[in-house]
């Protein structure tokens, strides 16, 4: 079998799997996925129809497969089987306890249909991938079902009751929310939900949810999809200030560890020093306070006012320390 024929055969099989797993599949989405022209997708769809697959084409919508038609059991390639190991390990780190149990149960069913040799390979790889826990847990032990409850609430449009301690709250506050989506950003899960108490949308960080309960109550409101919500609420484009610092080459690794979080753009090596460039959205508080950790090893080249800010911080620290002593 020539390479081109094999690629087409694999693509047609994959299209069939896509049709089997989704209600509607658009030709343009398939063309984008396989990086071919839309005319090529039309030819592949025609080949499936000629092979007896009962497809329904809806003008302007896409293609669907007739109800009741099912693929025979599929097998997995060795590479696909290996990804199951990585997926299960990722779940251990990034999902809550309840979701982890569901993933583990699903993975057992998938592994059960692997070939004997592949089962042995997957089993032997289990201990070869280590996911270290991060210092700040994504979910609290008191709320082991936050993510699974949120997924159920979104799927069935049910309300959730949460006990949430925001960054400015001394104690947790009870909220009734109607979740519309989940976002993973900056290392944390955020549940995007309409808060009945605030009568507005809020983003609730998973590690600040003390308790969560799925209620048997339907949504009181009609809400946009998470995609529509994000389009309506784009990230705030804060004005940025150029910051340039110089650091000794031996000390540079300590700053490189966190610098991307603070708007790092580039660096250049000049003799024994590294010149680092940043675009900072807060040169009055956040950025200079971060640099204070490295103040004895850096030089602020620009802006001038940030040098003054850091000097003021150092003076205030010295004053406070002398008072305490």
KEGU-350705 format. One record per residue: x, y, z of N, C-alpha, C, O in turn; residue number from 1. Coordinates in steps of 0.001 Angstrom, whole numbers, plus 500000, padded with zeros to 6 digits. Atoms other than C-alpha are relative to their C-alpha. Layout:
<pts>
     n_c1     n_c2     n_c3    ca_c1    ca_c2    ca_c3     c_c1     c_c2     c_c3     o_c1     o_c2     o_c3   seq
        X        Y        Z        X        Y        Z        X        Y        Z        X        Y        Z   NUM
...
</pts>
This chain:
<pts>
     n_c1     n_c2     n_c3    ca_c1    ca_c2    ca_c3     c_c1     c_c2     c_c3     o_c1     o_c2     o_c3   seq
   500852   498802   500000   500000   500000   500000   500884   501242   500000   501767   501379   500846     1
   499186   498790   500068   501459   503362   498978   499723   500891   501203   498700   500763   501874     2
   500134   499104   498850   502000   506067   501587   498746   500853   499873   498020   501032   500851     3
   501169   499128   500197   499309   508328   500052   498698   499242   500229   497772   499764   500851     4
   501225   500793   499818   496711   505546   499961   499792   499677   501477   498670   499738   501981     5
   500119   500309   498573   497490   504564   503564   499536   501239   500779   498697   501132   501674     6
   500401   498767   499308   497174   508212   504695   498515   500268   499789   497809   500673   500712     7
   501415   499764   500276   493806   508483   502975   499135   498990   500742   498091   499340   501293     8
   500756   501030   499293   492622   505198   504436   499894   500349   501490   498814   500280   502075     9
   499999   499640   498580   493650   506284   507951   499111   501207   500266   498420   501268   501284    10
   500817   498789   499829   491965   509666   507463   498517   499660   499927   497727   500172   500720    11
   501414   500371   500146   488680   508100   506305   499511   499248   501239   498393   499467   501705    12
   500371   500721   498775   488667   505738   509296   499840   500988   501159   498912   500874   501960    13
   500064   499003   498926   489344   508677   511606   498752   500871   499860   498136   501241   500859    14
   501231   499225   500230   486496   510649   510003   498795   499214   500483   497883   499770   501094    15
   501103   500855   499553   484189   507714   510657   499909   499981   501530   498815   500022   502093    16
   499993   499970   498536   485260   507662   514313   499485   501338   500512   498764   501394   501508    17
   500497   498668   499621   484625   511417   514513   498480   500061   499874   497800   500588   500755    18
   501452   500009   500213   481131   510937   513092   499297   499152   501054   498182   499461   501474    19
   500581   500891   498998   480508   508137   515565   499956   500660   501381   499070   500373   502186    20
   499869   499448   498651   481567   510241   518560   499352   501372   500171   499226   501859   501295    21
   500617   498674   499903   479888   513569   517721   498656   500014   499282   498426   499248   498346    22
   501325   499930   500598   476340   514539   516860   500069   500595   498590   499465   500070   497655    23
   499828   499333   501296   477324   516900   514016   501484   500259   499791   502169   500729   500699    24
   498601   499725   500347   480701   517134   512279   500018   500877   498751   499431   500525   497728    25
   499927   499076   501130   481470   520080   509994   501187   499651   499108   502262   499282   499581    26
   498947   500327   500964   483474   519533   506818   501223   500887   500205   502357   500420   500090    27
   498875   499082   499818   485595   522624   507510   500827   499613   501221   502053   499725   501203    28
   499265   500438   498809   486490   521344   510983   500877   498790   499678   502008   498687   500153    29
   499211   501164   500396   487616   518050   509449   501190   500415   499141   502296   499897   499300    30
   498915   499520   500863   489652   519882   506817   501109   500636   500837   502292   500425   500570    31
   499008   499368   499128   491369   521926   509537   500756   498950   500814   501969   499050   501000    32
   499374   501036   499165   492023   518836   511666   501059   499212   499227   502145   498943   499742    33
   499092   500839   500777   493659   516841   508868   500904   500796   499056   501738   500235   498345    34
   499172   499112   500822   495202   519857   507117   499918   499634   498517   500931   499504   497831    35
   500257   500262   501423   493626   519068   503743   498933   500979   499535   498353   501711   500337    36
   501025   499104   500528   491281   520946   501446   498612   499459   500319   498436   498272   500598    37
   501373   500427   499721   487544   520872   501998   499490   499084   498889   498620   498247   499128    38
   500374   500889   501109   487204   519224   498547   500458   498573   500291   499768   497612   499951    39
   499510   501329   499621   489319   516336   499847   499061   499353   501005   498779   498158   500916    40
   500943   500526   499004   486951   515949   502807   498708   499549   499322   498151   498510   499674    41
   501220   500391   500722   483968   515879   500444   500197   498650   499304   499288   497820   499293    42
   499720   501282   500672   485633   513025   498495   500028   498861   501023   499532   497765   500760    43
   499955   501039   498955   486293   511120   501732   498595   499660   500491   498277   498491   500710    44
   501386   500229   499568   482673   511559   502824   499263   499160   498955   498496   498261   499298    45
   500617   500756   501087   481562   510269   499410   500434   498537   500049   499629   497639   499802    46
   499497   501376   499902   483777   507189   499879   499310   499248   501126   499003   498065   500983    47
   500707   500640   498894   482133   506469   503228   498572   499640   499599   498077   498564   499935    48
   501377   500272   500451   478670   506745   501658   499979   498808   499041   499094   497955   499119    49
   499932   501103   500953   479699   504398   498839   500290   498671   500694   499928   497606   500194    50
   499702   501212   499231   480949   501935   501469   498811   499552   500845   498885   498534   501534    51
   501208   500409   499293   477447   501842   502968   499777   500649   501346   498856   500269   502069    52
   500208   499304   498733   477845   504167   505937   498845   500985   499820   498925   501857   498955    53
   501180   499139   500180   474437   505901   506370   500216   501404   500573   500000   501635   501763    54
   499722   498634   499568   475354   509598   506526   498858   500927   499631   498158   500710   498642    55
   501004   498968   500258   473030   512582   506697   500727   501333   499893   501389   501759   500840    56
   499369   498699   500192   474269   515873   505254   498991   501112   500184   497951   501130   499526    57
   500885   498871   499737   472678   519048   506600   500665   501269   499510   501720   501661   500008    58
   499423   498800   500610   473304   522156   504526   500276   501061   501068   499398   501423   501851    59
   499633   498946   499063   475191   524756   506540   500336   499499   501392   500874   500251   502204    60
   499725   500541   498662   475496   522462   509562   501152   499007   499982   502128   499169   500713    61
   498949   501006   500042   477588   519437   508670   499415   498623   499748   498337   498482   499171    62
   500408   501381   500244   477322   515670   508617   499722   499304   501333   500348   499588   502354    63
   500283   500837   498839   475811   513227   511062   499798   498571   499513   499551   498329   498331    64
   500175   501401   500341   475545   509464   511159   498628   499536   500492   498191   499921   501576    65
   501358   500419   499679   472151   507769   511187   499952   499275   501338   500815   498448   501634    66
   500167   500652   498701   470918   506707   514638   499950   498483   499848   499320   497958   498930    67
   500019   501456   500010   471508   503054   515371   501209   499379   499343   501494   498201   499557    68
   498814   500549   500656   474639   502678   513240   501166   500038   500969   501411   501071   501592    69
   498871   500062   499091   477650   501570   515261   501198   499353   499322   501074   498404   498548    70
   498756   500601   500471   481260   500874   514435   500236   498669   500705   499838   498501   501858    71
   499556   501198   499279   482572   497409   515190   501075   500416   501010   501640   501502   500876    72
   498987   499652   498999   484958   497344   518206   501312   500409   499330   501781   499751   498401    73
   498755   499504   500586   488098   499346   517439   501173   499544   500859   501015   499265   502048    74
   498785   500316   499249   491646   498502   518444   500855   501253   500067   500682   502185   499281    75
   499134   498854   499813   494289   500909   519647   501405   499655   499545   501848   498512   499660    76
   498603   500196   500349   497789   501379   518320   500832   499997   501280   500360   500376   502352    77
   499112   500036   498825   500747   500906   520635   500242   501413   500534   500263   501623   501747    78
   499794   498614   499560   501377   504665   520714   498771   500535   500723   498892   501224   501736    79
   501224   499563   499335   497741   505319   521583   499879   499376   501390   499466   500033   502345    80
   500063   500678   498703   497925   502741   524364   500939   500655   501007   500606   500761   502188    81
   499042   499352   499100   500990   504482   525813   499456   501321   500548   499730   501687   501691    82
   500546   498721   499523   499130   507791   526014   499015   499793   501140   498799   500706   501937    83
   500925   500268   498894   496615   506132   528355   500724   500098   501343   500161   500571   502330    84
   499226   499946   498762   499355   505836   530960   500209   501454   500413   499994   501815   501570    85
   499769   498584   499707   500218   509542   530704   498705   500687   500427   498701   501510   501343    86
   501291   499395   499674   496534   510487   530784   499586   499685   501433   499118   500563   502158    87
   500385   500394   498645   495909   508528   533974   500875   500692   501037   500392   501081   502100    88
   499104   499306   499080   498964   510067   535626   499653   501491   500105   499690   502064   501194    89
   500412   498593   499974   497870   513583   534630   498743   500184   500834   498600   501167   501560    90
   501247   499922   499230   494463   512890   536120   500283   499988   501493   499616   500684   502257    91
   499651   500059   498584   496086   512026   539453   500355   501380   500547   500064   501694   501701    92
   499522   498694   499535   497544   515527   539633   498969   501100   499820   498857   501988   500664    93
   500816   498850   500354   494938   517728   538001   498500   499833   500238   497748   500795   500080    94
   501430   500197   499753   491557   516165   538863   499752   499741   501478   500658   499345   502211    95
   500339   500262   498601   489726   515874   542172   499841   498499   500220   499887   497720   499269    96
   500014   501429   499660   489368   512543   543983   498876   499251   499285   499085   498142   498793    97
   501133   500683   500625   485927   511710   542583   500225   499835   498500   499983   498761   497950    98
   499716   500087   501440   486897   512512   538983   501098   498979   499725   501061   498273   498718    99
   498934   500985   500145   490036   510434   539464   499460   498585   500021   499904   497733   499251   100
   500592   501340   499933   487942   507423   540435   499305   499654   498686   499387   498521   498212   101
   500706   500235   501252   485854   507827   537283   500988   499752   498847   500771   498877   498008   102
   498970   500200   501022   488952   508161   535082   500623   498611   500137   500823   497911   499145   103
   499393   501319   499767   490485   505065   536683   499072   498887   499527   499523   497920   498913   104
   500973   501006   500431   487294   503080   536061   499926   499928   498480   499897   498838   497907   105
   500059   499973   501462   487131   504208   532419   501267   499409   499386   501200   498696   498385   106
   498743   500501   500538   490822   503415   531874   500091   498479   500112   500660   497825   499238   107
   500008   501459   499868   490350   499873   533186   499226   499352   498853   499632   498313   498332   108
   500800   500539   501108   487664   499303   530541   500760   500105   498681   500715   499195   497853   109
   499225   499820   501229   489898   500709   527807   501143   498990   499942   501377   498365   498908   110
   498869   500928   499977   492886   498617   528900   499550   498556   499769   500306   497729   499259   111
   500503   501371   500130   490691   495517   528924   499927   499537   498553   499969   498335   498291   112
   500115   500402   501408   490392   495586   525121   501327   500087   499257   501381   499857   498049   113
   498690   499978   500636   494104   496027   524463   500491   498589   499744   500079   497636   500406   114
   499349   501286   500240   496122   493219   523006   500848   499632   501214   501283   500506   501965   115
   499282   500492   498822   497917   491075   525582   501366   500665   500154   501734   501084   501251   116
   498671   499383   499934   501365   492456   524703   499922   501466   500394   500744   501971   501159   117
   500161   498578   499679   500109   496018   524871   499572   500192   501448   499975   501164   502086   118
   500385   499934   498593   498488   495366   528252   501241   499887   500893   501377   500620   501873   119
   498772   500167   499222   501853   494166   529575   500854   501261   499932   501423   501687   500936   120
   499196   498796   500170   503597   497228   528141   499428   501153   500825   500167   501862   501507   121
   500648   498927   499245   501053   499635   529653   500206   499797   501496   500495   500748   502222   122
   499818   500304   498580   501292   497895   533024   501424   500308   500449   501635   500859   501529   123
   498598   499778   499628   505096   498066   533012   500349   501485   500017   501269   501901   500721   124
   499722   498560   500075   504979   501801   532168   499379   500782   501152   499733   501938   501382   125
   500709   499290   498931   502721   502666   535116   500950   500649   500995   500728   501777   501437   126
   499082   499504   498979   505663   503080   537484   501131   500849   499427   501991   501326   500167   127
   498911   499247   500630   507880   504869   534967   499674   501488   499853   500539   502271   499460   128
   500407   498597   500094   505922   508156   535033   499615   500482   501396   498713   499936   502032   129
   500252   499453   498674   505975   510204   538209   499453   501419   499864   500064   502260   499205   130
   500567   498645   499965   503729   513240   538720   500159   500540   501416   499447   500122   502329   131
   499793   499434   498672   505018   515264   541644   498859   500959   500342   498406   501729   499494   132
   501061   499107   499560   502366   517059   543660   500533   501419   500105   501666   501634   500536   133
   499573   498619   499867   502499   520835   543500   499775   500465   501433   498959   499910   502169   134
   500043   499534   498619   502985   522806   546687   498609   500466   500411   498167   500217   501532   135
   501351   499533   499711   499556   524418   546470   499012   499040   499352   498945   498974   498124   136
   500934   500977   500582   496859   521730   546033   498901   500684   499193   498472   501791   499519   137
   501072   499444   500828   494239   522291   543335   498638   499854   500663   497712   500609   500366   138
   501266   500248   499315   491491   520922   545585   500283   499731   501475   501291   499114   501821   139
   499838   500235   498573   491049   520881   549340   499449   498622   500367   498519   498122   499734   140
   500455   501315   499559   490628   517590   551174   498541   500039   500454   497828   499041   500352   141
   501388   499875   499530   487338   518920   552604   499002   499989   498848   497809   499767   499056   142
   500905   499925   501159   485928   519226   549067   500536   499106   498878   501014   499617   497865   143
   499396   500908   500975   486997   516093   547135   499205   499815   498713   499640   499090   497818   144
   500854   500208   501179   484166   516360   544562   499693   501303   499265   498721   501374   498513   145
   500274   498692   500591   484398   519992   543444   499876   499915   498485   498889   500370   497907   146
   499978   500037   501459   485306   519285   539832   498890   499117   499448   498205   499499   498500   147
   501039   500912   500496   482978   516316   539372   498608   500605   500196   497748   500461   499327   148
   501282   499327   499790   480073   518270   540906   499793   501102   498952   498697   501258   498412   149
   500111   498911   500976   480811   521216   538605   499692   499457   498606   498878   500027   497879   150
   500261   500601   501309   480901   518957   535528   498551   499528   499892   497905   499709   498860   151
   501393   500439   499988   477556   517439   536507   499044   501176   499939   498026   501124   499248   152
   500854   498810   499993   476073   520862   537174   499910   500615   498611   498837   501042   498183   153
   499982   499436   501353   477126   522087   533729   499221   499110   499041   498417   499595   498244   154
   500635   500942   500930   475957   518936   531923   498485   499966   500176   497750   499879   499192   155
   501432   500163   499721   472537   518806   533629   499314   501305   500393   498135   501318   500746   156
   500524   498670   499649   472089   522550   534305   499341   499974   501389   498183   500351   501572   157
   500427   500049   498606   471798   522013   538044   500815   501009   500817   501969   501298   500502   158
   499315   499054   499137   472681   524485   540759   500987   499286   500920   500841   498099   501215   159
   499039   500489   499012   475638   524032   543114   500004   500938   501195   499850   502151   501054   160
   499773   499186   498806   476047   525207   546674   501462   499843   500393   501952   498728   500570   161
   498587   500052   499639   479606   526116   547562   500259   500897   501199   499556   501880   501434   162
   499498   499151   498930   481392   527498   550578   501352   500510   499518   502298   499736   499375   163
   498850   499449   500724   483984   529863   549123   500678   501087   500818   500032   502016   501303   164
   499218   498993   499284   486761   531822   550801   500874   500741   499006   501950   500275   498633   165
   499250   499181   500944   487902   534554   548437   501233   500591   500643   501427   500482   501853   166
   498719   499489   499519   491244   536280   548753   499828   501077   501067   500715   501273   501898   167
   500240   498938   499017   489678   539130   550786   499062   499564   501122   498685   500375   501967   168
   500944   500494   498981   487420   536921   552939   500758   499419   501191   501691   498634   501022   169
   499423   500584   498793   488347   536145   556532   499444   498599   500245   500144   497722   500750   170
   500631   501313   499885   485899   533235   556530   499279   499690   498698   498989   500584   497903   171
   500663   500420   501234   484232   531221   553789   498555   500502   499973   497896   500601   501008   172
   501365   499518   500206   480944   532521   552345   499216   498953   499203   499739   498370   498254   173
   500840   500940   500744   478065   530301   551194   499417   500677   498763   498945   501812   498819   174
   500539   499474   501260   476987   530784   547586   499189   498904   499309   499529   497724   499393   175
   500703   500880   500932   474403   529207   545284   500380   500466   498602   500181   501633   498265   176
   499488   499602   501308   475839   529178   541764   499447   499091   498909   499005   497972   499166   177
   500411   500757   501181   474915   528031   538265   501189   499948   499031   501372   500868   498234   178
   498768   500080   500795   478145   526831   536564   499727   499868   498493   498805   499165   498078   179
   500114   500099   501461   478567   527283   532794   501270   499451   499353   501250   499082   498178   180
   498767   500510   500594   482176   526164   532304   501135   499960   500999   501041   500512   502095   181
   498815   500144   499153   485572   525316   533752   501218   500422   499184   501371   500033   498027   182
   498807   499487   500677   488837   527047   532877   501227   499646   500833   501226   499831   502050   183
   498730   500237   499317   492387   525944   533741   500969   501089   499565   501271   501235   498381   184
   499172   498843   500324   494665   528952   533962   500978   500262   501141   500615   500172   502313   185
   498946   499669   499034   497934   529867   535719   500096   498928   501086   500306   499239   502258   186
   499813   501095   499066   498062   526436   537339   498808   499664   500869   498929   498821   501758   187
   501176   500249   499156   494534   526481   538831   498759   499788   499144   498675   500255   498008   188
   501315   500137   500614   491006   525408   537942   499106   501141   500481   499106   501488   501662   189
   500979   498966   499665   488371   528161   537828   498632   499546   499496   498477   499213   498321   190
   501367   500319   500385   484656   527376   537822   499296   501317   499681   499121   502165   500556   191
   500711   498790   500422   482842   530063   535832   498513   499763   500232   497934   498835   499667   192
   501389   500259   499613   479353   530395   537274   499261   501303   500263   499852   502322   500619   193
   500864   498878   499647   476436   532750   537702   499688   499884   501489   499146   498875   501940   194
   500197   500004   498554   476271   533665   541393   498658   500659   500318   498444   501827   499995   195
   501324   499454   499682   472710   534125   542656   500089   501109   501045   499259   502018   501060   196
   499843   498969   498975   473953   536193   545591   500422   501325   499393   499945   502386   499798   197
   499485   498777   500639   475793   538673   543366   499220   500391   498751   499401   501490   498226   198
   500764   499763   501242   473393   538420   540401   500939   500328   498839   500671   501217   498030   199
   499009   499774   501062   476414   538242   538122   500925   498782   499929   500925   497927   500814   200
   499059   501099   500166   479059   535874   536817   501253   500238   500846   501704   501371   501017   201
   498768   499968   499225   482087   535051   538956   500847   498785   499624   500338   497789   499110   202
   499100   501135   500207   485131   532803   538639   500488   499535   501370   501120   500294   502106   203
   499682   500548   498686   485637   530534   541657   501183   499043   499884   501100   498014   499213   204
   498798   500828   500080   489133   529105   542129   499819   498753   500838   499360   498821   501978   205
   500321   501290   499379   488996   525421   543017   500615   499831   501382   499993   499230   502257   206
   499349   500218   498706   491477   525552   545910   499473   500921   501094   499934   500858   502233   207
   500611   499122   498995   489379   528203   547672   498579   499561   500339   497877   500227   501099   208
   501331   500541   499716   486216   526101   547725   500123   499021   501166   500746   497967   501040   209
   499897   500793   498774   485844   524687   551247   499033   498811   499975   499328   497743   500512   210
   501022   501043   500055   482700   522662   550536   499206   500184   498718   499011   501315   498273   211
   500807   499930   501213   480641   521831   547442   498932   498922   500030   499175   497793   500454   212
   501105   500970   500035   477285   520152   546981   499167   500249   498750   498787   501383   498459   213
   500857   499906   501181   475318   519434   543822   498540   499958   500446   498121   499035   501145   214
   501397   499910   499591   471687   520493   544264   499086   499439   498912   499413   499478   497726   215
   500979   500510   500965   468667   518912   542628   499038   501119   499616   497818   500967   499676   216
   500787   498815   500375   467503   522338   541476   500474   500481   498635   501678   500638   498429   217
   499598   499552   501331   467458   523506   537837   500458   501457   500016   500158   502206   500947   218
   499616   498601   500157   469029   526750   536654   498756   500884   500000   497720   500518   499444   219
   501086   499015   500030   466813   529772   537245   500124   500927   498801   499181   501636   498447   220
   499726   499057   501085   468402   531626   534331   500556   499277   498783   501125   498190   498886   221
   499355   500476   501223   469423   531060   530731   501351   500703   499892   501433   501921   500048   222
   498653   499436   500002   473178   531565   530354   500687   499748   498664   500325   498816   497946   223
   499208   500261   501211   475651   531880   527469   500903   498793   500220   501126   498374   501356   224
   499010   501072   499884   478060   529048   526714   501296   500602   500532   501463   501821   500532   225
   498734   499505   499482   481534   529296   528215   500782   500717   498902   501478   501695   499174   226
   499316   499347   501118   482889   530184   524759   499448   501399   499773   500209   502343   499564   227
   500618   498684   500164   480398   533033   524408   500368   500918   501162   500623   502106   500964   228
   499650   499195   498824   481141   534206   527949   501412   500568   499875   501639   501746   500151   229
   498613   499549   500125   484886   534385   527283   500130   501087   498929   500890   502042   499087   230
   499964   498970   501051   484301   536342   524075   499424   501315   500504   499887   502389   500121   231
   500622   498797   499443   482094   538773   525996   500836   500622   501114   500668   501798   501435   232
   499173   499520   498892   484661   539083   528809   501478   499722   499687   502101   498899   500357   233
   498589   500237   500325   488108   539234   527177   500889   500472   501150   500492   501342   501925   234
   499079   499564   498944   491119   539571   529494   500278   501497   499912   500392   502059   498823   235
   499714   498562   499961   491788   543132   530598   501423   500232   499496   502371   499613   499979   236
   498689   499689   500562   494656   544564   528567   500609   501172   500768   500494   502328   500361   237
   499420   498956   499165   496487   546458   531278   501162   500672   499273   501915   500008   498560   238
   498822   499343   500580   498977   549107   530149   501266   499451   500643   501287   499144   501834   239
   498759   500602   499502   502533   547837   530491   501153   500987   499929   501181   501881   499083   240
   498817   499142   499922   505804   549501   531392   501241   499162   499742   501380   498064   500282   241
   498755   500714   500281   509182   548462   530036   500916   500084   501214   501141   501159   501770   242
   499049   500076   498893   511573   547311   532756   501233   499254   499510   501121   498214   498861   243
   498741   500647   500364   515221   546444   532211   500850   499878   501260   501058   500857   501976   244
   499134   500230   498846   517422   544887   534885   501262   499278   499556   501277   498611   498522   245
   498751   500723   500243   520986   543580   534984   500268   499119   501201   500065   499533   502342   246
   499712   500953   498928   521998   540531   537000   501266   499237   499656   501524   498946   498488   247
   498800   500798   500224   525248   538649   537439   499621   498636   499422   498607   498055   499807   248
   500322   501250   500683   525359   535528   535258   499837   498838   500979   498994   497966   500769   249
   500081   501105   499041   525907   533245   538251   498678   499999   500754   498215   498947   501196   250
   501234   499901   499217   522741   534516   539937   498753   499950   499115   497644   499790   499623   251
   501132   499926   500925   520531   534675   536818   499028   498828   500109   497823   499052   499994   252
   500953   501116   499925   519066   531131   537220   498912   500181   501047   497798   499694   500859   253
   501001   499808   498958   517273   532200   540419   498861   500901   499528   497716   500739   499950   254
   501027   499095   500523   515429   534949   538554   499248   499341   498848   498049   499565   498682   255
   500651   500674   501132   514717   532809   535480   498862   499093   500465   497924   498842   499708   256
   500986   500959   499492   512667   530457   537675   498582   500564   499967   497631   499829   499698   257
   501337   499405   499898   509757   532935   538019   499732   501113   498996   498618   501636   498951   258
   500109   498760   500762   510346   535655   535463   498874   500030   498974   498345   501104   498684   259
   501071   499991   501001   507764   534535   532872   498683   500500   500575   497856   501059   499855   260
   501227   499541   499346   505030   535292   535396   499957   501523   500093   498889   502105   500282   261
   499932   498543   499808   506213   538918   535549   500250   500753   498695   500711   501894   498711   262
   499949   499281   501273   506210   539753   531849   501341   499984   499301   501643   500903   498540   263
   498700   500083   500656   509666   538638   530728   499838   499935   498484   498948   499248   497983   264
   500057   499997   501461   510312   539293   527013   501280   499483   499348   501219   498726   498378   265
   498761   500459   500615   514000   538724   526277   501170   500262   500942   501042   500970   501941   266
   498772   499733   499248   517551   538658   527623   501179   500044   499049   501132   499488   497952   267
   498776   499938   500785   521019   539438   526325   501186   499894   500952   501117   500332   502100   268
   498805   500190   499187   524473   538562   527604   501016   501071   499641   501401   501214   498481   269
   498977   498971   500193   526942   541414   528061   501084   499769   501050   500904   500049   502235   270
   498881   500354   499121   530265   540315   529518   499532   499019   501064   499074   497925   500735   271
   500355   500931   498933   529551   538778   532930   498603   500265   500552   498258   499790   501635   272
   501339   499666   499512   526005   540140   533219   498925   499595   498985   499156   499577   497776   273
   501175   500281   500826   522590   539134   531907   499071   501201   500085   498690   501630   501175   274
   500948   498877   500044   520354   541994   530794   498629   499418   499663   498441   498849   498587   275
   501343   500549   500176   516695   541003   531189   498995   501117   499760   499015   502149   500431   276
   501036   499020   500359   513762   542869   529604   498624   499455   500391   498336   498272   500210   277
   501345   500375   499581   510211   542822   530945   498997   501043   499495   499346   502192   499227   278
   501133   499100   500202   506833   544330   530120   499085   499786   501203   498315   498826   501240   279
   500715   500180   498734   505288   544828   533568   498720   500825   500040   498682   501968   499584   280
   501259   499276   499871   501685   545761   534302   499884   500708   501355   498910   501419   501603   281
   500059   499354   498686   502509   546918   537850   501416   500261   500506   502021   499412   501160   282
   498649   499637   499547   505794   548732   538495   499961   500744   501331   501002   501166   501835   283
   500116   499307   498717   504460   550331   541674   499969   499049   501186   500442   499393   502269   284
   500136   500925   498891   503731   547242   543772   500561   498615   499662   501595   498211   500196   285
   499675   501407   500223   503930   543727   542323   501446   499791   499541   502188   499024   500155   286
   498679   500266   500583   507091   543926   540212   501144   500386   500941   502040   499571   501164   287
   498885   499660   499109   509349   545876   542606   500058   499113   501244   501148   498812   501730   288
   499983   500866   498827   508261   543695   545552   500574   498627   499658   501238   498003   500486   289
   499382   501263   500433   509195   540587   543546   501509   500158   499909   502252   499287   500359   290
   498567   499780   500162   512602   542081   542707   500721   500163   501333   501928   499933   501414   291
   499363   499806   498706   513232   542834   546383   500675   498724   500495   501627   498788   501273   292
   499374   501266   499601   514042   539122   546827   501435   499893   499472   502260   499167   500026   293
   498697   500123   500655   517062   539633   544558   500766   501329   500028   501728   501515   499283   294
   499507   498620   500064   517880   543267   545394   501515   500109   500126   502108   501027   499561   295
   498551   499904   499810   521486   542557   546438   500792   499458   498819   502021   499520   498815   296
   499301   500574   501159   522270   540903   543080   499589   500633   498666   500058   500198   497614   297
   500484   499414   501252   520520   543127   540521   500224   501505   499966   500452   502158   500985   298
   500014   498546   500206   520654   546598   539066   498804   500331   499115   498643   499746   498044   299
   501122   499555   500817   517496   548310   537808   500517   501073   499051   500942   502144   499485   300
   499511   499052   501010   518466   550042   534568   498910   501005   499643   499173   502202   499528   301
   501149   499126   500227   515013   551432   533811   498721   499263   500394   498657   498034   500354   302
   500122   498530   499943   512593   552946   534645   500590   500574   501286   500745   499868   502283   303
   499401   499320   498858   514100   555463   537033   499092   499966   501222   499566   499769   502341   304
   500914   499917   498843   510952   555707   539204   499913   498670   500754   499572   498662   501937   305
   500053   501265   499285   511117   551976   540004   501203   499839   500918   501109   499193   501961   306
   498856   500000   499090   514592   552399   541448   499648   500733   501282   500006   500304   502379   307
   500407   499221   498834   513119   555037   543740   498989   499208   500846   499026   499252   502075   308
   500995   500809   499278   510212   552714   544627   500689   498947   500858   500304   498725   502006   309
   499299   501034   499252   512612   549986   545681   500792   500590   501163   500883   499977   502227   310
   499288   499335   498903   514683   552414   547745   499030   500345   501133   499370   500222   502310   311
   501009   499686   498982   511494   553505   549531   499599   498736   500778   499403   498784   501992   312
   500337   501258   499339   510637   549854   550255   501097   499584   500969   500822   499150   502088   313
   498874   500364   499141   514100   549211   551643   500021   500886   501253   500263   500406   502360   314
   500030   499074   498862   513833   552318   553841   498882   499617   500975   499091   499603   502189   315
   501132   500375   499150   510378   551246   555125   500291   498706   500758   499932   498575   501928   316
   499650   501258   499345   511672   547734   555866   500974   500243   501154   500808   499693   502243   317
   499030   499692   498957   514630   549115   557814   499355   500703   501181   499690   500435   502335   318
   500700   499271   498934   512361   551446   559765   499157   499047   500842   499167   499122   502071   319
   500820   500958   499271   509959   548628   560661   500834   499052   500840   500472   498727   501971   320
   499154   500937   499276   512749   546306   561671   500620   500659   501233   500737   500029   502284   321
   499388   499317   498851   514377   548913   563922   498985   500246   501096   499328   500225   502279   322
   501057   499807   499010   511022   549592   565617   499745   498714   500745   499598   498714   501967   323
   500271   501303   499371   510444   545892   566248   501132   499590   500940   500904   498978   501984   324
   498881   500341   499146   513931   545497   567645   500029   500852   501265   500919   500688   502100   325
</pts>
